[in-house]
Amino acid sequence: MAIKVGDRLPEGTLMELGAQGPAPVNVSEAAKGKKIVVFGIPGAFTPT
């Protein structure tokens, strides 16, 4: 899936490590009203 400038982020949940331990974070709620940058780095030792 390609994301272009101006596209909305797809729905999803990430985990965030906080003071109380891991907690789910809704991606669209966390990014709402903000400009963000999305980038990815392939794993160096993962099979391709």
C-alpha positions as CSV (number, residue, x, y, z in Angstrom):
1,M,0.0,0.0,0.0
2,A,1.4,3.4,-1.0
3,I,0.7,6.5,1.0
4,K,0.9,9.8,-0.8
5,V,1.2,13.3,0.5
6,G,-2.2,14.4,1.8
7,D,-3.6,10.8,2.2
8,R,-5.2,9.8,5.5
9,L,-3.4,7.2,7.5
10,P,-5.0,3.8,7.5
11,E,-6.7,2.6,10.7
12,G,-4.3,0.8,13.0
13,T,-3.1,0.3,16.6
14,L,0.5,0.6,17.8
15,M,1.9,-0.2,21.2
16,E,3.5,2.6,23.3
17,L,5.7,1.9,26.3
18,G,4.8,4.3,29.1
19,A,5.3,4.5,32.8
20,Q,2.5,1.9,33.4
21,G,3.9,-0.5,30.8
22,P,2.7,-1.1,27.2
23,A,-0.5,0.6,26.1
24,P,-2.3,0.5,22.8
25,V,-2.4,3.8,20.7
26,N,-4.9,4.4,17.9
27,V,-2.9,5.7,14.9
28,S,-5.6,8.0,13.5
29,E,-6.3,9.5,16.9
30,A,-2.6,10.1,17.7
31,A,-2.1,11.8,14.3
32,K,-5.4,13.8,14.2
33,G,-4.7,17.5,13.5
34,K,-1.0,17.0,13.2
35,K,1.5,16.9,10.3
36,I,3.6,13.8,10.5
37,V,6.3,12.0,8.6
38,V,6.1,8.2,8.0
39,F,9.3,6.3,7.2
40,G,10.4,2.8,7.2
41,I,13.8,1.0,7.4
42,P,14.2,-2.6,6.3
43,G,15.6,-5.0,8.8
44,A,19.3,-5.6,8.2
45,F,19.2,-9.3,9.0
46,T,15.7,-10.3,7.9
47,P,15.1,-12.6,4.9
48,T,13.7,-10.9,1.8
